[in-house]
Amino acid sequence: MCLSVPMKIEEIDGLKARCSAMGEERWADLMLLQSDLPIVGEYILISLGFAQSVVSEHDALQAYEMFDEILQALEGQSQD
């Protein structure tokens, strides 16, 4: 199973985008979005290093909240 992570585009260099999310930075390949390239400031879903789609800021922030809840639950389990 793969997990797609929404990340904000900080910089674009050709078909590569430097993205950030939750304190991490990654480069993503934009090859799959060539027909409608995203721009700096937009959020994209990244899976296995490839941008899959553009998502709204609202959806990205909602996903971050959900990831935080999952991490908190896992941390609570490890302390038991």
C-alpha positions as CSV (number, residue, x, y, z in Angstrom):
1,M,0.0,0.0,0.0
2,C,1.3,3.5,-0.9
3,L,0.5,6.7,1.0
4,S,0.2,9.9,-0.9
5,V,1.3,13.0,1.0
6,P,0.2,16.6,0.1
7,M,3.1,19.0,-0.1
8,K,3.4,22.7,-1.0
9,I,5.5,23.6,-4.0
10,E,8.3,26.0,-3.0
11,E,10.3,26.0,-6.3
12,I,10.0,24.5,-9.8
13,D,13.0,23.6,-11.9
14,G,11.8,22.1,-15.2
15,L,9.7,19.0,-14.4
16,K,11.0,18.9,-10.8
17,A,9.4,20.6,-7.8
18,R,11.0,21.3,-4.4
19,C,8.1,20.8,-2.0
20,S,7.6,21.1,1.8
21,A,5.3,19.6,4.3
22,M,5.3,19.2,8.1
23,G,9.0,20.3,8.4
24,E,10.3,18.1,5.6
25,E,11.4,19.0,2.1
26,R,11.5,16.7,-1.0
27,W,11.9,17.0,-4.7
28,A,9.0,15.6,-6.7
29,D,8.8,14.7,-10.4
30,L,6.0,16.6,-12.2
31,M,6.1,14.4,-15.3
32,L,2.6,13.0,-14.7
33,L,1.1,16.5,-14.5
34,Q,2.7,17.9,-17.8
35,S,-0.7,18.6,-19.3
36,D,-1.6,21.0,-16.5
37,L,1.6,21.9,-14.6
38,P,1.1,23.3,-11.1
39,I,2.7,26.5,-9.9
40,V,4.7,27.6,-6.9
41,G,2.5,27.9,-3.9
42,E,0.1,25.1,-4.9
43,Y,-0.2,21.8,-3.1
44,I,0.3,18.5,-4.9
45,L,-0.2,14.9,-3.8
46,I,3.1,13.0,-3.9
47,S,3.5,9.2,-4.0
48,L,6.8,7.5,-4.6
49,G,8.4,10.7,-5.6
50,F,5.9,11.6,-8.3
51,A,3.3,14.3,-8.2
52,Q,-0.1,12.6,-8.7
53,S,-2.5,15.6,-8.7
54,V,-3.0,19.2,-7.5
55,V,-5.1,19.5,-4.3
56,S,-6.6,22.5,-2.5
57,E,-4.8,24.1,0.5
58,H,-7.9,23.1,2.6
59,D,-7.6,19.4,1.7
60,A,-3.8,19.5,2.3
61,L,-4.2,21.1,5.8
62,Q,-7.0,18.6,6.6
63,A,-4.6,15.7,5.7
64,Y,-1.9,17.2,8.0
65,E,-4.4,17.3,10.9
66,M,-5.2,13.7,10.3
67,F,-1.6,12.7,10.1
68,D,-1.0,14.4,13.5
69,E,-3.9,12.5,15.0
70,I,-2.5,9.2,13.8
71,L,1.0,10.0,15.1
72,Q,-0.5,11.0,18.5
73,A,-2.4,7.8,18.7
74,L,0.7,5.7,17.8
75,E,2.8,7.6,20.4
76,G,0.1,6.8,23.0
77,Q,0.2,3.2,22.2
78,S,4.0,3.0,22.5
79,Q,3.8,4.5,26.0
80,D,1.4,1.8,27.3
